[in-house]
Amino acid sequence: MSRPSSLVGSDEEEQTNYHAPDETGLTKSQKVALVAAWSIVKKDLVTHGRNIFVMFFEEYPQYLDYFDFATGSVGELGENRSLHAHALNVMNFIGTLIDYGLNDPALLKCSLAKLVRNHRKRNVTKEDVGAVGGVIMRYCLKALEQHRTKTLEEAFGAFLGTVAAAFE
């Protein structure tokens, strides 16, 4: 008995779709890699978020003035509860984009539009988001070293590129 062609694509079609980026900017294989990697990261969002922001401010101290928790030295930021709270919000947002937005491009687009609206009020640019994204990618790939693959590297790059591109 044959199956309806509208429900099942050909094997060749499936192979092509698996490696071609969709509306999110990621391929199916990149999405699988990113979701699996994020499932590890999200087990300790506060620690990873804090570490990402401390790393970000160490690399880009000029951004300290953008934040209300930026009192004292960069070294003291790791203990700042306001930074922890902001980092947790950022990590939860990234998790939402990965866990839900990658499977629902309309949700991803709406979520990114809201992110842009909220950050434009503070004159955040695509370059600013790219700087944060670069730190997030380097940190996560290092934290996930034993799970690191070329596909995962490409997935983080494509995902964070999609986020930054929303600021164009």
C-alpha positions as CSV (number, residue, x, y, z in Angstrom):
1,M,0.0,0.0,0.0
2,S,1.4,3.3,-1.0
3,R,1.4,6.4,1.3
4,P,0.0,9.7,0.2
5,S,2.7,11.8,-1.3
6,S,1.5,14.9,0.5
7,L,2.4,13.4,3.9
8,V,5.7,11.7,3.0
9,G,8.5,13.2,0.9
10,S,11.0,11.2,-1.0
11,D,14.2,10.1,0.6
12,E,16.1,12.4,-1.7
13,E,13.9,15.3,-0.6
14,E,14.4,14.5,3.0
15,Q,18.2,14.4,2.6
16,T,18.2,17.8,0.9
17,N,15.9,19.3,3.5
18,Y,18.1,18.0,6.3
19,H,21.1,19.9,5.1
20,A,19.5,23.1,3.8
21,P,18.8,26.1,6.1
22,D,15.2,26.9,6.6
23,E,13.5,30.2,7.7
24,T,15.4,30.1,11.0
25,G,18.8,30.1,9.2
26,L,19.6,26.6,10.5
27,T,19.6,23.2,8.9
28,K,17.7,20.3,10.6
29,S,21.1,18.8,11.6
30,Q,22.2,22.1,13.2
31,K,18.9,22.3,15.1
32,V,19.3,18.8,16.4
33,A,22.9,19.6,17.5
34,L,21.9,22.9,19.1
35,V,18.9,21.6,21.0
36,A,21.0,18.7,22.4
37,A,23.8,21.0,23.4
38,W,21.4,23.4,25.0
39,S,19.8,20.6,27.0
40,I,23.2,20.3,28.8
41,V,23.7,24.1,29.2
42,K,20.2,24.7,30.7
43,K,20.9,22.4,33.6
44,D,22.8,25.4,35.2
45,L,21.7,28.6,33.6
46,V,22.7,30.8,36.4
47,T,26.3,29.7,36.4
48,H,26.7,29.6,32.7
49,G,24.9,33.0,32.3
50,R,27.1,34.6,35.0
51,N,30.3,33.2,33.4
52,I,29.2,34.4,30.0
53,F,28.6,38.0,31.2
54,V,31.8,38.1,33.3
55,M,33.7,36.9,30.2
56,F,31.9,39.5,28.1
57,F,32.8,42.4,30.4
58,E,36.4,41.2,30.7
59,E,36.7,41.2,26.9
60,Y,34.5,44.4,26.4
61,P,34.7,46.5,29.5
62,Q,33.3,49.5,27.5
63,Y,29.9,47.9,27.8
64,L,29.8,48.1,31.6
65,D,28.2,51.5,31.4
66,Y,25.2,50.0,29.6
67,F,24.1,48.2,32.8
68,D,22.9,49.3,36.2
69,F,24.7,46.4,37.9
70,A,28.1,47.7,36.7
71,T,29.5,49.0,39.9
72,G,32.9,48.0,41.1
73,S,35.5,46.0,39.1
74,V,34.9,43.3,36.6
75,G,36.2,40.8,39.1
76,E,33.4,41.7,41.5
77,L,30.7,41.2,38.9
78,G,30.7,37.5,39.3
79,E,29.1,37.9,42.8
80,N,26.6,40.6,41.7
81,R,23.1,39.3,42.1
82,S,21.7,41.9,39.7
83,L,24.1,40.5,37.0
84,H,22.9,36.9,37.9
85,A,19.3,38.0,37.4
86,H,20.0,39.6,34.1
87,A,22.1,36.7,33.0
88,L,19.3,34.3,33.9
89,N,16.8,36.3,31.8
90,V,19.2,36.3,28.8
91,M,19.8,32.5,29.2
92,N,16.1,31.8,29.5
93,F,15.4,33.8,26.4
94,I,18.0,32.0,24.4
95,G,16.6,28.7,25.7
96,T,13.1,29.7,24.5
97,L,14.4,30.6,21.1
98,I,16.3,27.3,20.8
99,D,13.6,25.0,22.4
100,Y,10.6,26.6,20.8
101,G,11.6,29.2,18.1
102,L,13.7,26.8,16.0
103,N,10.6,24.7,15.5
104,D,8.2,27.6,15.0
105,P,9.8,30.3,12.7
106,A,6.9,32.7,13.3
107,L,7.5,32.5,17.1
108,L,11.2,33.0,16.5
109,K,10.6,36.1,14.4
110,C,8.1,37.6,16.9
111,S,10.5,36.9,19.8
112,L,13.4,38.5,18.0
113,A,11.3,41.5,17.0
114,K,10.4,42.1,20.7
115,L,14.1,41.7,21.6
116,V,15.0,44.4,19.0
117,R,12.3,46.8,20.3
118,N,13.4,46.4,23.9
119,H,17.1,46.9,23.0
120,R,16.7,49.7,20.5
121,K,15.5,51.9,23.4
122,R,19.1,51.5,24.7
123,N,20.7,52.1,21.3
124,V,21.9,48.5,21.1
125,T,23.2,47.7,17.6
126,K,23.8,44.6,15.5
127,E,27.5,45.0,16.3
128,D,26.8,45.0,20.0
129,V,24.7,41.9,19.7
130,G,27.4,40.3,17.6
131,A,29.9,40.9,20.4
132,V,27.7,39.3,23.0
133,G,26.9,36.5,20.6
134,G,30.6,35.8,20.0
135,V,31.2,35.5,23.7
136,I,28.2,33.2,24.1
137,M,29.4,31.0,21.3
138,R,33.0,30.7,22.5
139,Y,31.9,30.1,26.1
140,C,29.3,27.4,25.2
141,L,31.6,25.6,22.8
142,K,34.3,25.5,25.5
143,A,31.9,24.4,28.2
144,L,30.6,21.7,25.8
145,E,34.1,20.7,24.6
146,Q,33.4,16.9,24.9
147,H,30.3,17.3,22.7
148,R,31.8,19.8,20.2
149,T,31.4,19.0,16.6
150,K,31.7,21.0,13.4
151,T,27.9,20.9,13.1
152,L,27.5,22.3,16.6
153,E,29.9,25.1,15.9
154,E,28.0,25.9,12.7
155,A,24.7,25.7,14.6
156,F,25.8,28.3,17.2
157,G,27.2,30.5,14.5
158,A,24.0,30.3,12.4
159,F,21.7,30.8,15.4
160,L,23.6,33.7,16.9
161,G,23.9,35.2,13.4
162,T,20.1,35.0,13.1
163,V,19.7,36.9,16.4
164,A,22.2,39.6,15.3
165,A,20.6,39.9,11.9
166,A,17.3,40.9,13.5
167,F,19.0,44.1,14.5
168,E,19.6,45.2,10.9
